[in-house]
């Protein structure tokens, strides 16, 4: 069966419009997602010529089928980033088949689970360091900006520590990474500042790769250059592309996860009191921190959507997507699908584990996020320490400032008042 999608809306409702660049959409995309799933699950957004896939089953199918839903043009919907050369910037995330497998296998030989686990003491140290600063501001001013004073710093420092970026360079690298993902109101592509920041980051990593070629260290950059599988090694350009991917995807998504976790917990006082009261009850905070993280990932995932190049005519939900089209798979919508999740719009840290296992926040299949373990490790260390040291927290949601991006969802500023434990 084939059908032509419509955008007329149901009787009495406004026309269904999908505009991923719209600032109002960034504020709350979920009502639009709900209408897409119900009215037009494979929606043709004519203005941007996007085929928008919103139901969990269809998103899952598209992510698992990279022969039809290819990564060869990259994963960004921005026109200037949509190119057969996208792999030069986004590494194996913009490759398919044997070449994707080759690069991912080599990267995995350096970016190992053991290397991630060994970061735990450093993540703990950085957590304590930045919490001390955030709490000092909180004591002095009655609140602290969770993003500015903590969540916007720690993930970049963890990745920079792993890569071997000197401490003196980390603020500038963080600033450039922020510019890469920011989108200007009314600009339907990467703004000029983002393009310039991308070039600057690549120049920086080119210098770092050259330096590690001459003087290898114990860092990930050196390990990537030394990685060898079946006689294959990564080329310098492939190493730079992976470093760029890590600093943008790994840094931004974890920062947003840490902000979203506090925002949503604070909005649900009973759950907040239960989580923060765990030490008073003699309970292990981690028993609630882990589901807190996983429900945040499901309910309001940092990575909202990914683009795919459609290789051949294919049908989803009775709609034929033509070969050569740009499809957009909505992770954020899939995670709220009523067909999979009970009361999906409800934030519930006690949600059934079997449901949480269906979350697509880190993707699925061959392109499952390589950094998922690192993101979860950072969030667990940070939120465990926060519960250990904080008796109460209140997010001032009315003054929160959202990031404007087509790819990530979270906050640029999140004012929070903490009440520290006295013993």
Secondary structure as UniProt FT lines:
FT   TURN            11..12
FT   TURN            20..21
FT   HELIX           23..27
FT   HELIX           30..39
FT   STRAND          42..45
FT   TURN            46..49
FT   STRAND          50..53
FT   HELIX           56..64
FT   TURN            66..68
FT   STRAND          69..70
FT   TURN            72..73
FT   HELIX           79..81
FT   TURN            84..86
FT   HELIX           87..90
FT   HELIX           91..94
FT   HELIX           97..110
FT   HELIX           113..117
FT   TURN            118..119
FT   HELIX           120..141
FT   STRAND          144..145
FT   HELIX           147..151
FT   HELIX           152..163
FT   HELIX           167..169
FT   HELIX           170..181
FT   TURN            185..186
FT   HELIX           192..214
FT   HELIX           220..226
FT   STRAND          228..229
FT   TURN            230..231
FT   STRAND          232..233
FT   HELIX           236..245
FT   HELIX           246..250
FT   HELIX           251..266
FT   HELIX           269..276
FT   TURN            277..278
FT   HELIX           279..281
FT   HELIX           286..299
FT   STRAND          305..310
FT   STRAND          314..316
FT   TURN            317..318
FT   STRAND          319..321
FT   TURN            323..324
FT   STRAND          326..330
FT   HELIX           331..334
FT   TURN            335..336
FT   TURN            338..340
FT   TURN            342..345
FT   TURN            349..350
FT   HELIX           353..356
FT   TURN            357..358
FT   TURN            361..362
FT   HELIX           365..367
FT   TURN            370..371
FT   HELIX           372..389
FT   STRAND          390..395
FT   HELIX           397..399
FT   STRAND          401..402
FT   STRAND          411..413
FT   STRAND          415..420
//
